[in-house]
Amino acid sequence: MQTLQAFYETNYKNNLFFDRKIIIEHKKTILYGPRKSGKSHLIIDHIGHYEKGSYLYIDFSDDRVEPHLVAENLPLFIQKNRIKLLVIEHFDFSFELPIVDEILLTTSYSSHELEGYEKLTLYPLDFEEFISFDKKHSNIENLFNLYTNHGTFPQIVQSVELDYQKQMQNLLHLILNDATTFLIYKRFCELQSTKISLFQIYNHLKAFTKISKDKLYAITSELVDQKLLFFVEKYNQPTSAKKVYPIDFALKDALTFKKDFLKRFENMVFLELIKRGKTIYYEEGIDFFIPSESLAVLCVGFATTEAIEMKLQKLLPTFWALHIKRIEVVTLSSESAKDIEGFSFSIAPFWEWSLQL
């Protein structure tokens, strides 16, 4: 009971908060998302609308908390203090929750579910949210340049320190909290936006660390469950090599001196799509295919309109075969829109394309 009393008496306040696109509206909600994506800030902002004494906030990541004692004492504490809102961060789903008017849970694991609870996912920032963090009113292209350096984690974006790579490394060690997991994730980040197989990863890692295939597969599954890592299948070919994308496009540059801006740019485009709930595949010559919208998305970086149109001409048979109706080409410079062979296609720089999604 002492643990619950300590949490109950604590004042929670966001010293620095920026609005996010996610809104908590359902009385029973599970908020998913990678660690450090901003879930706690969103929660504390939410409980700010409640009177002191009407809510109980518990954080299971606090080393002082013993979940079995919380489970044992929680029902009586809720009843005694007439709690209207119960918040449990990093809930482990190990016990049945008491009856409360409103319950809000957070977890990094997307596989955890409870019947009757709304599921919300908070990712690190998309480009539109990144812009809202800007207080200097920079022009859009300058903001994009900052975005490519800072990445998407709010903690890095808000930092006044200039060593983004070191900050990202420290943040990643904190999130992963395990040397083997860090090595595995580092390798995935090095292969950003490329086709891979877990067998390739295993052969690479076993040369300098002791690891079994089973452990590699288990850790990879956990990284995916925490939405720290995404695999994109080839359309209608689930056994083909998958393309891999980390949760932040800036991670590769923080973990290796090998740079490939076009791969980073592709990862950037992918994250804008996945954060909007798109189901994504790839196809030869097509970076992202979204069947539900008959949409193909191509990432070309720097290219002239003429070069882009030539590329589209070569892809026409693939567009026809996939029944694609619309093509969006994301660039770093060009802009135009027209029809070609019956297809509607647009060319737009990333900073305009992402804000129109």
NORJOSUL-V379624 format. One record per run of one state. SS is the DSSP state (A for helix, B for strand, O for the rest). FROM is the first residue (numbers start at 1). LEN is the number of residues. Records with the same first field share a line. If there is no record, write none. Layout:
SS: FROM-LEN + FROM-LEN
This chain:
O: 1-1 + 10-18 + 33-6 + 48-7 + 60-7 + 82-3 + 90-12 + 108-10 + 122-5 + 133-7 + 151-3 + 159-5 + 177-2 + 191-4 + 197-1 + 206-7 + 226-3 + 233-1 + 235-2 + 238-4 + 247-4 + 256-5 + 275-6 + 284-2 + 294-1 + 302-3 + 322-4 + 332-4 + 341-2 + 357-1
A: 2-8 + 39-9 + 67-15 + 127-6 + 140-11 + 154-5 + 164-13 + 179-12 + 198-8 + 213-13 + 251-5 + 261-14 + 291-3 + 305-17 + 350-7
B: 28-5 + 55-5 + 85-5 + 102-6 + 118-4 + 195-2 + 229-4 + 234-1 + 237-1 + 242-5 + 281-3 + 286-5 + 295-7 + 326-6 + 336-5 + 343-7
